[in-house]
């Protein structure tokens, strides 16, 4: 059959979807906002990964809910826990179905949790919620075809901070009843890891009441037996500066921990995460790099 044209109703439908997608992207670019509802609603999905469970409770609070995405094919599969960002104050798992489908389509059972946010809570509650979500994965991933002995933590922005704290400060997973050996690796997309002093509202609001500021910093917990880490950042990022990736990379190397870093030229703070989606993979190889690393550390 030939390609659709102006006389084909499908042509107008495709043009409308493109216009909506362009409008959503423009809003994200102008506002540099972590709210992705409009984009997520119109972005095409990867067909080989689908949401198989929604709003599963991993704790008693309203924000302690998670969704599960699963790939087609033989099982068990390694598990990715994807933690979204939003300055620890915004975010909703339902805005990231494009990311869940993308990661699942590459062969990973993917879990996306919500977690409690500022100002309702402060540090360390949002990290503890993510630890509780990993505990749920350890207990229940097999029900969805996942191998809970092979977990990779992936986060963007504030979510990358949460993921890195779970991977490096061992007490969070231990307190949640999770064997840290289940975490095979951790990936940070444009994460803040070394950001003292608290000089912006987001960090003051989330961490300003911490009794020891040093203990809020992932860089403080670099250790030789940390799981392998992949740190990704774009050099057009004006939200999280290069000190974060360079500082954590240096600390992990000095401790003797395995770490890889990649810096994407011309990629900003939002692009690095949106590049997980089907329409925007040309902006950065985020999905390919994340999944290649996750495959290597979960043989």
Secondary structure, 3 states (H helix, E strand, C coil): CCCCCCCCHHHHHHHHHHHHHHHHHHHHHHHCCCCCHHHHHHCCCCCCEEEEEEEEECCCCCCCEEEEEEECCCCCEEEEEEECCCCCCCCCHHHHHHHHHHHHHCCCEEEEECCCCCCCCCCCHHHHHHHHHHHHHHHHHHHHCEEEEEEEEEEECHHHHHHHHHHHCCHHHHHCCCCHHHEEEEEEECCCCCCCCCCCHHHHHHHCCCCCHHHHCHHHHCCCCCCEEEEEEECCCCCCCHHHHHHHHHHHHHHCCCEEEEEECCCCCCHHHHCCCHHHCCCCCHHHHHHHHHHHHCC
